[in-house]
């Protein structure tokens, strides 16, 4: 298995449990949108609170130039360390939600 295929598999396995998160304070459900052809991986939270439609991104990852870019991470503990534990090295994970000039000060890829 090549590097990118391994990363795709790890991302899908890591994000899948987030679909099952339940929230006590809002009636939303998490849905997975995994596009392995374009290397886009999202967990979307969606539901209704009375007449208000709730829709937000919980996690958005993508693979760009052989690195995993975390574009959005609204999880409680952060998904980056889950990816590291699953086998993706820190130097192949970009915390893209940080400004480029700040990324060099993280333990992850500075790109």
N, C-alpha and C positions, 0 to 999 in steps of 0.2 A: 504494500500500500504506500502510495507516495505521500509526501508531506501535506499537500492540500487536501487530499481525500481524508487523511487522518484528522486534520483540523476540522473539516466539515462534519465528520462523525462525532468528534468531541463536542463541537458546538451544539449539535442537535441533541446529544445525550445530556449535556449540561443544562440546556434551556428547557427541555421537555418537562421536568418537574415543576417549573414555574407556572405551567398551565393549571395545575391543581391547587394553587394558592387560593384560599378563601379569605374574605375580608368580613370582619364583624360589623364594621361601621358603614360600608357602602355595598349596594347590591350589584356588583360587577363580576364578570367572568373573564378569565384570561384566555386568550386564543393565540395559537402559534401560527406564524406565517414564515415558513422556511422555503426559500428559493435557492436551491443548491446550484442551479444553472447560472444564476447571476450573483451568487454568494451574498445574499441578503437574508438575515435571520432576525425575526422580530417576535416579541411577545406583546400583544396588545390587550389592554384592559378595556372592557366595554360593558355597558349596562344602562339601566334607568333608575333614577332616584326620583320617584313621583313623576313629575313631568319634565325632569331635567335629564338629557342624554349625557352620559358619561363616556368619554372615549379618550384614552391616553396610551402612550408608549411606555411600557415597563422596561423593556430591554430592546436595543437595536445593535446588532453586530454585523459587520461585513468583513469580507476578506479582500484586501487590496494589496497588490504586490507582495504576496506570500506572507502577509501579516494580518492578524486579527485586529480590526479597528472597533473599539467599543464607542459607538456614537452616542448612545444613551444608556444610562444605567440608573434606574430608579428603584433598585432592589434595596432591601434593608442592609444586607452585608456586603454587597458588591459582587459582581459576577467574575471579575478578573482573577481573583484568587481561586475560584472554583475551576476556571480554565487552566490555571497553573497546576493545581492538584490533579487535574485530569490528564496533564501531559504536554500542554503548550508552554514553551519557555517564555519567561517574562520579556525577553528581548524580541519576541515575535508578537507582543500584545501592545497596541497603541491605545492609550487612554484619550481618545479623540474628543471627549467632552471637555478636556482641559485645553486652554489656549496653547498654540505651538510653543511659545516661549516658556511655558511652565512645564511642559512634558519632560524636559531634560532633568528636572528635579525629582521626578518620580522614580520608582524602582523598575519602570517598564520602558518600552522602546521610546526614544525621544523624538521620533519622526513626527 
